[in-house]
Amino acid sequence: MGCLIALLILAFPAAEIYVLIKVGSWLGFWDTLFLLIFSAMFGVYLARWQGAITLRRIQACLAEGKAPTVEMVDGLLLFAGGILFMIPGFLSDILGVFFVFPLTRWLFRWLILRKIGADLSRRASHPGEAVQANRMPPPAAGRGRVEDAEIVE
């Protein structure tokens, strides 16, 4: 899994540069630059607009006393989409559209909530494992001694 992430971190900028060069040779430098700036501005505007809607939905859920789980995942995806729009490149803008646009955001939200639900159900079915995994190891013998002390003011 770590190698796959490292490969993606290296391949994504290379793919961005390749697409920029291809689009630049097709449209020309100034048109490509204009398109990059326009897509970044449009994407940030779309992320802010959807973010305001999501914030109102979060406030409505909290006012009703419900946990805004779906809305918080939407907020996370909108934040990631906004960051992707600020990265210069067309591939990051396309991925940002998928995170920000409501008709495509539901797929990523569903994947995240399904993963969280699977983790929670696994921990609920084996509660001892979760406690053992979060417990600190016991101190090594002879590492130091513990003394009782009293604070006097």
C-alpha positions as a Markdown table, in Angstrom:
| # | Residue | x | y | z |
|---|---|---|---|---|
| 1 | Met | 0.0 | 0.0 | 0.0 |
| 2 | Gly | 2.9 | 2.4 | 0.8 |
| 3 | Cys | 4.5 | 1.7 | -2.5 |
| 4 | Leu | 1.3 | 2.4 | -4.3 |
| 5 | Ile | 0.9 | 5.8 | -2.6 |
| 6 | Ala | 4.5 | 6.7 | -3.3 |
| 7 | Leu | 4.0 | 5.8 | -7.0 |
| 8 | Leu | 0.9 | 7.9 | -7.1 |
| 9 | Ile | 2.7 | 10.9 | -5.5 |
| 10 | Leu | 5.4 | 10.6 | -8.2 |
| 11 | Ala | 3.1 | 9.8 | -11.1 |
| 12 | Phe | 0.5 | 12.5 | -10.5 |
| 13 | Pro | 2.7 | 15.6 | -11.0 |
| 14 | Ala | 4.3 | 13.9 | -14.1 |
| 15 | Ala | 0.9 | 13.3 | -15.5 |
| 16 | Glu | -0.1 | 16.9 | -14.8 |
| 17 | Ile | 3.0 | 18.2 | -16.6 |
| 18 | Tyr | 2.4 | 15.9 | -19.5 |
| 19 | Val | -1.3 | 17.1 | -19.9 |
| 20 | Leu | -0.2 | 20.8 | -19.5 |
| 21 | Ile | 2.4 | 20.4 | -22.3 |
| 22 | Lys | -0.1 | 18.6 | -24.6 |
| 23 | Val | -2.9 | 21.2 | -23.9 |
| 24 | Gly | -0.3 | 24.0 | -24.3 |
| 25 | Ser | 0.8 | 22.7 | -27.6 |
| 26 | Trp | -2.8 | 22.4 | -28.8 |
| 27 | Leu | -4.2 | 25.7 | -27.5 |
| 28 | Gly | -1.1 | 27.8 | -27.1 |
| 29 | Phe | 0.5 | 29.3 | -24.0 |
| 30 | Trp | -1.8 | 32.2 | -23.3 |
| 31 | Asp | -5.0 | 30.2 | -23.8 |
| 32 | Thr | -3.7 | 27.4 | -21.6 |
| 33 | Leu | -2.7 | 29.9 | -18.9 |
| 34 | Phe | -6.2 | 31.6 | -19.1 |
| 35 | Leu | -7.9 | 28.2 | -18.9 |
| 36 | Leu | -5.8 | 27.3 | -15.8 |
| 37 | Ile | -6.6 | 30.6 | -14.1 |
| 38 | Phe | -10.3 | 30.4 | -15.0 |
| 39 | Ser | -10.7 | 26.8 | -13.9 |
| 40 | Ala | -9.0 | 27.6 | -10.5 |
| 41 | Met | -11.2 | 30.7 | -9.9 |
| 42 | Phe | -14.4 | 28.8 | -11.0 |
| 43 | Gly | -13.5 | 25.8 | -8.8 |
| 44 | Val | -12.8 | 27.9 | -5.7 |
| 45 | Tyr | -16.1 | 29.7 | -6.3 |
| 46 | Leu | -17.9 | 26.4 | -6.6 |
| 47 | Ala | -16.3 | 25.0 | -3.5 |
| 48 | Arg | -17.2 | 28.2 | -1.5 |
| 49 | Trp | -20.8 | 28.0 | -2.7 |
| 50 | Gln | -21.2 | 24.3 | -1.9 |
| 51 | Gly | -19.3 | 24.9 | 1.4 |
| 52 | Ala | -21.9 | 27.5 | 2.5 |
| 53 | Ile | -24.7 | 25.1 | 1.6 |
| 54 | Thr | -23.0 | 22.3 | 3.6 |
| 55 | Leu | -22.4 | 24.6 | 6.5 |
| 56 | Arg | -26.1 | 25.5 | 6.6 |
| 57 | Arg | -27.0 | 21.7 | 6.5 |
| 58 | Ile | -24.6 | 21.1 | 9.4 |
| 59 | Gln | -26.2 | 23.9 | 11.5 |
| 60 | Ala | -29.6 | 22.5 | 10.7 |
| 61 | Cys | -28.6 | 19.0 | 11.8 |
| 62 | Leu | -27.1 | 20.3 | 15.1 |
| 63 | Ala | -30.2 | 22.4 | 15.7 |
| 64 | Glu | -32.3 | 19.2 | 15.4 |
| 65 | Gly | -29.9 | 17.4 | 17.7 |
| 66 | Lys | -28.7 | 15.0 | 15.0 |
| 67 | Ala | -25.1 | 14.1 | 14.3 |
| 68 | Pro | -24.1 | 15.7 | 11.0 |
| 69 | Thr | -22.0 | 12.7 | 9.8 |
| 70 | Val | -22.9 | 13.0 | 6.1 |
| 71 | Glu | -22.5 | 16.8 | 6.1 |
| 72 | Met | -19.1 | 16.5 | 7.8 |
| 73 | Val | -17.8 | 14.1 | 5.1 |
| 74 | Asp | -19.2 | 16.5 | 2.5 |
| 75 | Gly | -17.2 | 19.3 | 4.1 |
| 76 | Leu | -14.1 | 17.2 | 4.1 |
| 77 | Leu | -14.6 | 16.4 | 0.4 |
| 78 | Leu | -15.3 | 20.1 | -0.4 |
| 79 | Phe | -12.1 | 21.1 | 1.4 |
| 80 | Ala | -10.1 | 18.5 | -0.6 |
| 81 | Gly | -11.7 | 19.7 | -3.8 |
| 82 | Gly | -10.9 | 23.3 | -3.1 |
| 83 | Ile | -7.3 | 22.4 | -2.5 |
| 84 | Leu | -7.2 | 20.4 | -5.7 |
| 85 | Phe | -8.5 | 23.5 | -7.6 |
| 86 | Met | -5.6 | 25.6 | -6.3 |
| 87 | Ile | -3.0 | 23.1 | -7.6 |
| 88 | Pro | -2.2 | 24.2 | -11.2 |
| 89 | Gly | -3.1 | 21.5 | -13.6 |
| 90 | Phe | -6.1 | 20.1 | -15.5 |
| 91 | Leu | -6.1 | 16.6 | -13.9 |
| 92 | Ser | -6.3 | 18.1 | -10.3 |
| 93 | Asp | -9.1 | 20.4 | -11.5 |
| 94 | Ile | -11.0 | 17.4 | -12.9 |
| 95 | Leu | -10.6 | 15.5 | -9.6 |
| 96 | Gly | -11.6 | 18.7 | -7.8 |
| 97 | Val | -14.8 | 18.8 | -9.8 |
| 98 | Phe | -15.6 | 15.3 | -8.8 |
| 99 | Phe | -15.2 | 16.2 | -5.1 |
| 100 | Val | -17.1 | 19.5 | -5.3 |
| 101 | Phe | -19.9 | 18.8 | -7.7 |
| 102 | Pro | -22.9 | 17.4 | -5.8 |
| 103 | Leu | -23.9 | 14.8 | -8.4 |
| 104 | Thr | -20.4 | 13.1 | -8.3 |
| 105 | Arg | -19.5 | 13.8 | -4.6 |
| 106 | Trp | -22.0 | 11.3 | -3.4 |
| 107 | Leu | -19.9 | 8.4 | -4.7 |
| 108 | Phe | -16.8 | 9.5 | -2.7 |
| 109 | Arg | -19.0 | 10.2 | 0.4 |
| 110 | Trp | -20.5 | 6.7 | 0.1 |
| 111 | Leu | -17.0 | 5.1 | -0.2 |
| 112 | Ile | -15.7 | 7.0 | 2.9 |
| 113 | Leu | -18.8 | 6.3 | 5.0 |
| 114 | Arg | -18.7 | 2.6 | 4.0 |
| 115 | Lys | -15.1 | 2.4 | 5.0 |
| 116 | Ile | -15.8 | 4.1 | 8.3 |
| 117 | Gly | -18.8 | 1.9 | 8.9 |
| 118 | Ala | -16.7 | -1.3 | 8.2 |
| 119 | Asp | -14.0 | -0.2 | 10.7 |
| 120 | Leu | -16.6 | 0.6 | 13.4 |
| 121 | Ser | -18.4 | -2.6 | 13.0 |
| 122 | Arg | -15.1 | -4.6 | 13.1 |
| 123 | Arg | -14.2 | -2.8 | 16.3 |
| 124 | Ala | -17.6 | -3.3 | 17.8 |
| 125 | Ser | -17.5 | -7.1 | 17.1 |
| 126 | His | -14.0 | -7.4 | 18.6 |
| 127 | Pro | -13.9 | -4.8 | 21.3 |
| 128 | Gly | -10.9 | -6.2 | 23.1 |
| 129 | Glu | -8.7 | -5.9 | 20.1 |
| 130 | Ala | -9.3 | -2.2 | 19.8 |
| 131 | Val | -8.5 | -1.6 | 23.5 |
| 132 | Gln | -5.3 | -3.7 | 23.2 |
| 133 | Ala | -4.2 | -1.8 | 20.1 |
| 134 | Asn | -4.6 | 1.5 | 21.8 |
| 135 | Arg | -2.9 | 0.5 | 25.1 |
| 136 | Met | 0.7 | 1.6 | 25.9 |
| 137 | Pro | 3.2 | -1.1 | 26.4 |
| 138 | Pro | 4.2 | -1.8 | 30.0 |
| 139 | Pro | 7.5 | -0.2 | 31.2 |
| 140 | Ala | 10.6 | -2.3 | 30.9 |
| 141 | Ala | 11.9 | -3.8 | 34.1 |
| 142 | Gly | 14.7 | -1.9 | 35.7 |
| 143 | Arg | 14.0 | 1.2 | 33.6 |
| 144 | Gly | 13.4 | 3.4 | 36.6 |
| 145 | Arg | 11.5 | 3.3 | 39.8 |
| 146 | Val | 8.2 | 4.9 | 40.8 |
| 147 | Glu | 8.1 | 6.9 | 44.0 |
| 148 | Asp | 5.1 | 8.3 | 45.8 |
| 149 | Ala | 5.3 | 12.0 | 46.4 |
| 150 | Glu | 3.2 | 14.6 | 48.1 |
| 151 | Ile | 3.0 | 18.2 | 47.1 |
| 152 | Val | 3.1 | 20.7 | 50.0 |
| 153 | Glu | 2.2 | 24.3 | 49.4 |
